[in-house]
Amino acid sequence: MMIETDVVASGTGAKRGSRASKPSRCAIEQNVLDSLVYRGMISLSDVSAAVDDSKDGSVDLETVLLDRYRVPKDALGSALSDYYQCPYLPYDERTIIDADLLKTLNLDYLKKNLWLPITRRGSLIDVLTIDPHDFDKSWDVRRTFPGMTIRYAVGLRRDIEQFLHLAKGQGTSGSIGAILGELVNEIHLEPAIDSVSGGIDESD
């Protein structure tokens, strides 16, 4: 799952600011579940069952919703997009990941932390992440790309894992281009970061 946020990254020596309070993962999930119920994507009884199914930790809630209760991916992504007030970026096999952005990053680390730089246009980098409000992930992104403006989109766990698998298959040596222009247009990630619909600005 993913959010879009605009962040002006500072140098690696910058100190971490005080942690802003944010909703717990349970609160975020409940908000998204309420949205899915409201849209008629799942019943209240199935929501309760899905939460119970995921409590033992053997399978995450996203997987339960998608695979056991057949919640459409686009519906779940849309609910996340509404919650985070940013675009949802689904997996698309036509995407070509910009390998230059991955040169200093370990794919196993990215898979564990569930974020991925997608493309760069000038000083603007689009980053896909499961939780754009996660302070630690945001700090890691800014430390990795100091001085760049970071723009987030929210994505599903399985989509991010597929993107990472795609990047691994494409290889990480040399520049292999950027995300296809048509996909960028489809998800409306325009380079104008001061757009009302562009996302949330954060500065150190």
Residue, then its C-alpha position, 0 to 999 in steps of 0.5 A: m500500500m502506498i502514499e504520495t508525499d513531497v519531501v525535500a531531502s536534506g544532507t545525510g548529516a541532518k539531525r532527525g526532527s522530533r517524531a510527529s504523532k501518527p495513527s497506529r497501524c491498527a487505526i489505519e487498517q480500521n479506517v481503510l476497512d471502514s472505507l471498503v465496507y462503505r463502498g460495498m467491497i466487503s461485509l462487516s462480518d467478513v471484515s471481522a473474520a479477515v481481521d481474526d484470520s490475520k491476527d496470528g501473523s502467519v498471513d498479513l491482512e492485505t493478503v487475507l482481503l485480496d485472496r480470501y475475501r476477493v476484495p479487488k486490488d484497485a478498490l483496496g488501493s483506492a481506499l489507501s489512496d483516499y486515506y493517505q491523500c496521495p496516488y495509488l501505484p499498482y504494479d505494471e509489468r511495462t515499468i522499467i525501473d531506473a537502475d541508477l536509483l538502485k545503485t546504492l541500495n540493497l534489494d533485500y533491504l528494500k523488500k524488507n522495508l517495502w519501499l522503492p525509488i521508481t523514477r527521477r525527473g531532475s531533482l524530483i524522485d518518485v518513491l513507492t512505499i507501503d506507508p508514506h507516513d512511516f517516519d523511519k522509512s522517510w528518514d532512510v529515503r531522505r538519507t539515501f537521496p540527500g538534497m532531492t525532492i521526494r514524492y511518495a505514492v502508496g502501494l500494496r505489499r505484493d505490488i512493491e514485491q513485484f516491482l522489486h522482483l522486476a528490478k532484480g530481473q532487469g539488473t541494477s548496473g547501468s541506466i535502463g531508463a525510467i518508468l513508462g510515460e504512459l503509466v505516469n500519466e495514468i496515475h497522474l504523478e505530474p511533476a508540479i509538486d505544488s499542485v493541490s492534489g500532489g501530496i503532502d510537503e515535508s521539509d527538514 
